[in-house]
Amino acid sequence: MSNAVVLDVDGTLVDTNYHHTVAWLRAFRDVDVTVPGWKVHRAIGMGGDKLVAAVAGDQVERDHGSEVRAAWERHFDGMLAEIQPLEGAHRLIRAATDLGLAVVLASSGKRKHVEHYLKLLDPGDIAWTSSDDVDDSKPAPDLIEVALRSVHSSRAVVIGDSVWDCEAAERAGLPSIGLLTGGFGEDELVDRGASAVYADLDTLRAELSDLPFAEVRAPNA
C-alpha cells in the first residue's frame, strides 16, 4: 500500500480563510451580534457546527446558531467567484501523485464548495471528503478517518494550515505538517502538534519525500 497525504483544502490549497472570516462576521451582524474579526479568524478551520459557540458563546448558539450558519453560507456563496488557488497548489498535488503517494482532500467545507474548489485546482482523479460526510467536524478526527478509508493506505501524514488540522491529526494518531498560508503562526501550529511548518506550498513540495508518515490506526482503535 502507498503512503497517503491527507490535505486540508480551505487555507491550504485555496485562499479562503479571510473570505470565511468576512462571511461569518456578516452573518453574526445579521442577527445583531458583534464579534471581533480576529476572534473569528482564530476559529477558521473549525467546523461551522462548532464555530458559533466558540466565537460568540453558547447562548448565541442556542438562540441563533442555525440562522447564523445559513447566513454565513449565503454570504460566502456570494464570494465564491473571488476564490483562487494558492500558489503551488496544483504543483503540490501533481508532485505527490508523481511520487506514488495517495492524495486525499479532507475539507471541513460544504460539498458544493469543495466541488467548486476542485474545478479551480484541477487535481486529477483523487479522493476527497467534506463536512457533509461526517457527523463531527474538525478538530474531531472524523474527516481524516473517513478520508483515509477512501484510499486504503497503511501510513499517512496530514497537511493543513490551522491549529484545528493539527489537533484533528493528533486525535487520529497521525503526524501533521503546518502551512502559514491560512494566517496561523508557526509557534501556534507547532504547539498544537505540527512536526514541521512551511511558508508556502512550493517549499513543502520540495520536501515531500521526507514527510513523517506514520501507521494509520485501525478503526475504533
C-alpha positions as a Markdown table, in Angstrom:
| # | Residue | x | y | z |
|---|---|---|---|---|
| 1 | Met | 0.0 | 0.0 | 0.0 |
| 2 | Ser | 1.2 | 3.5 | -0.7 |
| 3 | Asn | 1.7 | 6.3 | 1.8 |
| 4 | Ala | -1.1 | 8.8 | 1.9 |
| 5 | Val | -1.1 | 12.6 | 2.1 |
| 6 | Val | -4.3 | 13.9 | 3.7 |
| 7 | Leu | -4.7 | 17.5 | 2.5 |
| 8 | Asp | -6.9 | 20.2 | 4.1 |
| 9 | Val | -8.4 | 22.5 | 1.5 |
| 10 | Asp | -9.5 | 25.9 | 2.8 |
| 11 | Gly | -6.4 | 28.0 | 3.6 |
| 12 | Thr | -4.2 | 25.2 | 2.5 |
| 13 | Leu | -4.9 | 24.7 | -1.2 |
| 14 | Val | -7.3 | 27.6 | -1.8 |
| 15 | Asp | -7.1 | 31.1 | -0.4 |
| 16 | Thr | -10.3 | 31.3 | 1.5 |
| 17 | Asn | -9.7 | 32.0 | 5.2 |
| 18 | Tyr | -10.3 | 35.7 | 5.1 |
| 19 | His | -13.4 | 35.3 | 2.9 |
| 20 | His | -14.7 | 32.9 | 5.5 |
| 21 | Thr | -13.9 | 35.4 | 8.2 |
| 22 | Val | -15.8 | 38.2 | 6.5 |
| 23 | Ala | -18.8 | 35.9 | 5.7 |
| 24 | Trp | -19.0 | 34.9 | 9.4 |
| 25 | Leu | -18.8 | 38.5 | 10.6 |
| 26 | Arg | -21.6 | 39.5 | 8.2 |
| 27 | Ala | -23.6 | 36.5 | 9.4 |
| 28 | Phe | -23.3 | 37.5 | 13.1 |
| 29 | Arg | -24.2 | 41.0 | 12.3 |
| 30 | Asp | -27.4 | 39.8 | 10.5 |
| 31 | Val | -28.6 | 38.7 | 14.0 |
| 32 | Asp | -27.3 | 41.8 | 15.7 |
| 33 | Val | -24.3 | 40.0 | 17.3 |
| 34 | Thr | -20.9 | 41.8 | 17.0 |
| 35 | Val | -17.8 | 39.8 | 17.5 |
| 36 | Pro | -14.2 | 40.8 | 16.8 |
| 37 | Gly | -12.7 | 39.8 | 13.4 |
| 38 | Trp | -9.6 | 38.4 | 14.9 |
| 39 | Lys | -11.6 | 36.0 | 17.1 |
| 40 | Val | -13.5 | 34.7 | 14.0 |
| 41 | His | -10.2 | 34.2 | 12.1 |
| 42 | Arg | -8.8 | 32.2 | 15.0 |
| 43 | Ala | -11.7 | 29.8 | 14.6 |
| 44 | Ile | -11.5 | 29.3 | 10.8 |
| 45 | Gly | -10.7 | 25.7 | 10.1 |
| 46 | Met | -13.0 | 24.5 | 12.8 |
| 47 | Gly | -16.3 | 23.1 | 11.6 |
| 48 | Gly | -19.2 | 25.5 | 11.4 |
| 49 | Asp | -21.2 | 23.4 | 13.8 |
| 50 | Lys | -18.8 | 24.4 | 16.5 |
| 51 | Leu | -17.7 | 27.9 | 15.4 |
| 52 | Val | -20.7 | 29.9 | 16.5 |
| 53 | Ala | -20.4 | 28.8 | 20.2 |
| 54 | Ala | -16.6 | 29.0 | 20.1 |
| 55 | Val | -16.7 | 32.6 | 18.8 |
| 56 | Ala | -19.9 | 34.1 | 20.4 |
| 57 | Gly | -20.8 | 31.7 | 23.2 |
| 58 | Asp | -23.3 | 29.0 | 23.9 |
| 59 | Gln | -26.3 | 31.4 | 24.3 |
| 60 | Val | -25.8 | 32.8 | 20.8 |
| 61 | Glu | -25.6 | 29.2 | 19.5 |
| 62 | Arg | -28.8 | 28.3 | 21.2 |
| 63 | Asp | -30.6 | 31.4 | 20.0 |
| 64 | His | -29.2 | 31.9 | 16.6 |
| 65 | Gly | -26.8 | 29.1 | 15.6 |
| 66 | Ser | -28.8 | 27.7 | 12.6 |
| 67 | Glu | -29.6 | 31.2 | 11.4 |
| 68 | Val | -26.0 | 32.3 | 11.6 |
| 69 | Arg | -24.8 | 29.3 | 9.7 |
| 70 | Ala | -27.4 | 29.8 | 7.0 |
| 71 | Ala | -26.4 | 33.5 | 6.7 |
| 72 | Trp | -22.7 | 32.5 | 6.5 |
| 73 | Glu | -23.4 | 30.2 | 3.7 |
| 74 | Arg | -25.3 | 32.9 | 1.8 |
| 75 | His | -22.6 | 35.5 | 2.3 |
| 76 | Phe | -19.8 | 33.0 | 1.4 |
| 77 | Asp | -21.6 | 31.8 | -1.7 |
| 78 | Gly | -21.6 | 35.4 | -2.9 |
| 79 | Met | -17.8 | 35.5 | -2.7 |
| 80 | Leu | -17.1 | 32.1 | -4.4 |
| 81 | Ala | -16.2 | 33.8 | -7.7 |
| 82 | Glu | -13.3 | 35.6 | -5.9 |
| 83 | Ile | -11.7 | 32.5 | -4.6 |
| 84 | Gln | -8.3 | 31.5 | -6.1 |
| 85 | Pro | -6.0 | 28.5 | -5.6 |
| 86 | Leu | -2.9 | 29.3 | -3.5 |
| 87 | Glu | 0.3 | 29.5 | -5.4 |
| 88 | Gly | 1.7 | 26.0 | -6.0 |
| 89 | Ala | -1.5 | 24.0 | -5.1 |
| 90 | His | -1.7 | 22.2 | -8.4 |
| 91 | Arg | 2.1 | 21.6 | -8.4 |
| 92 | Leu | 2.0 | 20.1 | -4.9 |
| 93 | Ile | -0.8 | 17.6 | -5.7 |
| 94 | Arg | 0.8 | 16.6 | -9.0 |
| 95 | Ala | 4.2 | 16.1 | -7.4 |
| 96 | Ala | 2.7 | 14.0 | -4.6 |
| 97 | Thr | 0.9 | 11.7 | -7.1 |
| 98 | Asp | 4.1 | 11.5 | -9.3 |
| 99 | Leu | 5.9 | 10.2 | -6.2 |
| 100 | Gly | 3.3 | 7.5 | -5.9 |
| 101 | Leu | 1.6 | 9.0 | -2.8 |
| 102 | Ala | -2.1 | 8.6 | -2.4 |
| 103 | Val | -3.6 | 12.1 | -2.2 |
| 104 | Val | -6.9 | 12.7 | -0.5 |
| 105 | Leu | -8.6 | 16.0 | 0.3 |
| 106 | Ala | -10.2 | 16.3 | 3.7 |
| 107 | Ser | -12.2 | 19.5 | 4.0 |
| 108 | Ser | -14.5 | 20.9 | 6.7 |
| 109 | Gly | -16.2 | 22.8 | 3.9 |
| 110 | Lys | -19.6 | 22.0 | 2.4 |
| 111 | Arg | -19.6 | 19.6 | -0.6 |
| 112 | Lys | -20.7 | 22.3 | -3.1 |
| 113 | His | -17.8 | 24.5 | -2.1 |
| 114 | Val | -15.3 | 21.6 | -2.3 |
| 115 | Glu | -16.7 | 20.8 | -5.8 |
| 116 | His | -16.1 | 24.4 | -6.8 |
| 117 | Tyr | -12.5 | 24.2 | -5.5 |
| 118 | Leu | -11.8 | 21.0 | -7.4 |
| 119 | Lys | -12.7 | 22.9 | -10.6 |
| 120 | Leu | -10.1 | 25.5 | -9.7 |
| 121 | Leu | -7.4 | 23.1 | -8.6 |
| 122 | Asp | -7.8 | 20.5 | -11.4 |
| 123 | Pro | -6.2 | 17.9 | -9.2 |
| 124 | Gly | -7.0 | 14.9 | -11.4 |
| 125 | Asp | -8.8 | 11.8 | -10.2 |
| 126 | Ile | -8.2 | 11.9 | -6.4 |
| 127 | Ala | -10.3 | 11.1 | -3.4 |
| 128 | Trp | -11.9 | 13.8 | -1.3 |
| 129 | Thr | -14.4 | 14.3 | 1.5 |
| 130 | Ser | -16.3 | 17.2 | 3.1 |
| 131 | Ser | -18.3 | 18.1 | 6.2 |
| 132 | Asp | -21.3 | 16.5 | 4.6 |
| 133 | Asp | -19.7 | 13.1 | 5.0 |
| 134 | Val | -19.3 | 13.1 | 8.8 |
| 135 | Asp | -21.3 | 13.8 | 11.9 |
| 136 | Asp | -18.5 | 15.6 | 13.8 |
| 137 | Ser | -16.2 | 18.2 | 12.2 |
| 138 | Lys | -12.6 | 19.3 | 12.9 |
| 139 | Pro | -11.0 | 19.3 | 15.4 |
| 140 | Ala | -12.6 | 15.9 | 15.7 |
| 141 | Pro | -10.7 | 13.3 | 13.7 |
| 142 | Asp | -13.7 | 12.0 | 11.7 |
| 143 | Leu | -12.9 | 13.8 | 8.4 |
| 144 | Ile | -9.4 | 12.4 | 8.4 |
| 145 | Glu | -10.5 | 8.9 | 9.2 |
| 146 | Val | -13.2 | 8.9 | 6.5 |
| 147 | Ala | -10.7 | 10.3 | 4.0 |
| 148 | Leu | -8.2 | 7.6 | 4.7 |
| 149 | Arg | -10.8 | 4.9 | 4.2 |
| 150 | Ser | -11.2 | 6.0 | 0.6 |
| 151 | Val | -7.5 | 5.4 | -0.2 |
| 152 | His | -6.8 | 2.3 | 2.0 |
| 153 | Ser | -3.2 | 3.4 | 2.8 |
| 154 | Ser | -1.4 | 1.9 | 5.8 |
| 155 | Arg | 0.7 | 5.1 | 6.5 |
| 156 | Ala | -0.3 | 8.7 | 6.3 |
| 157 | Val | 0.5 | 12.3 | 7.2 |
| 158 | Val | -1.9 | 15.3 | 7.5 |
| 159 | Ile | -1.2 | 18.7 | 5.9 |
| 160 | Gly | -3.1 | 21.8 | 6.9 |
| 161 | Asp | -3.0 | 25.5 | 7.7 |
| 162 | Ser | -4.8 | 25.7 | 11.0 |
| 163 | Val | -4.4 | 24.6 | 14.6 |
| 164 | Trp | -7.6 | 22.6 | 14.1 |
| 165 | Asp | -6.0 | 20.5 | 11.4 |
| 166 | Cys | -3.1 | 19.7 | 13.7 |
| 167 | Glu | -5.4 | 18.8 | 16.6 |
| 168 | Ala | -7.6 | 16.6 | 14.3 |
| 169 | Ala | -4.4 | 14.8 | 13.1 |
| 170 | Glu | -3.3 | 14.2 | 16.7 |
| 171 | Arg | -6.7 | 12.8 | 17.6 |
| 172 | Ala | -6.4 | 10.5 | 14.6 |
| 173 | Gly | -3.0 | 9.3 | 15.8 |
| 174 | Leu | -1.1 | 10.9 | 12.8 |
| 175 | Pro | 1.6 | 13.5 | 12.4 |
| 176 | Ser | 0.8 | 16.8 | 10.9 |
| 177 | Ile | 2.6 | 19.4 | 8.7 |
| 178 | Gly | 1.6 | 23.0 | 9.1 |
| 179 | Leu | 1.5 | 25.8 | 6.5 |
| 180 | Leu | 1.4 | 29.5 | 7.1 |
| 181 | Thr | -1.0 | 30.1 | 4.2 |
| 182 | Gly | -4.0 | 30.4 | 6.4 |
| 183 | Gly | -2.7 | 33.1 | 8.7 |
| 184 | Phe | -1.8 | 31.0 | 11.8 |
| 185 | Gly | 1.6 | 31.4 | 13.3 |
| 186 | Glu | 4.5 | 28.8 | 13.2 |
| 187 | Asp | 4.6 | 28.6 | 17.0 |
| 188 | Glu | 0.9 | 28.0 | 17.3 |
| 189 | Leu | 1.0 | 25.2 | 14.7 |
| 190 | Val | 3.9 | 23.5 | 16.4 |
| 191 | Asp | 2.4 | 23.9 | 19.8 |
| 192 | Arg | -0.7 | 22.1 | 18.5 |
| 193 | Gly | 1.3 | 19.2 | 17.2 |
| 194 | Ala | 2.8 | 20.1 | 13.8 |
| 195 | Ser | 6.0 | 18.2 | 13.1 |
| 196 | Ala | 7.2 | 21.0 | 10.7 |
| 197 | Val | 5.8 | 24.2 | 9.3 |
| 198 | Tyr | 6.3 | 25.6 | 5.8 |
| 199 | Ala | 5.8 | 29.1 | 4.5 |
| 200 | Asp | 4.3 | 28.0 | 1.2 |
| 201 | Leu | 3.3 | 25.1 | -0.9 |
| 202 | Asp | 6.3 | 25.1 | -3.3 |
| 203 | Thr | 8.7 | 24.9 | -0.3 |
| 204 | Leu | 6.7 | 21.9 | 1.0 |
| 205 | Arg | 6.7 | 20.3 | -2.4 |
| 206 | Ala | 10.5 | 20.2 | -2.5 |
| 207 | Glu | 10.5 | 18.1 | 0.7 |
| 208 | Leu | 7.5 | 15.7 | 0.0 |
| 209 | Ser | 9.7 | 12.6 | 0.1 |
| 210 | Asp | 10.9 | 13.5 | 3.6 |
| 211 | Leu | 7.4 | 13.8 | 5.3 |
| 212 | Pro | 7.0 | 11.9 | 8.6 |
| 213 | Phe | 4.5 | 9.3 | 7.6 |
| 214 | Ala | 3.0 | 7.2 | 10.5 |
| 215 | Glu | 1.0 | 4.0 | 10.7 |
| 216 | Val | -2.8 | 4.5 | 10.3 |
| 217 | Arg | -4.5 | 3.1 | 13.3 |
| 218 | Ala | -7.3 | 0.6 | 12.9 |
| 219 | Pro | -10.9 | 1.8 | 13.1 |
| 220 | Asn | -12.1 | 2.4 | 16.6 |
| 221 | Ala | -8.6 | 1.8 | 17.9 |
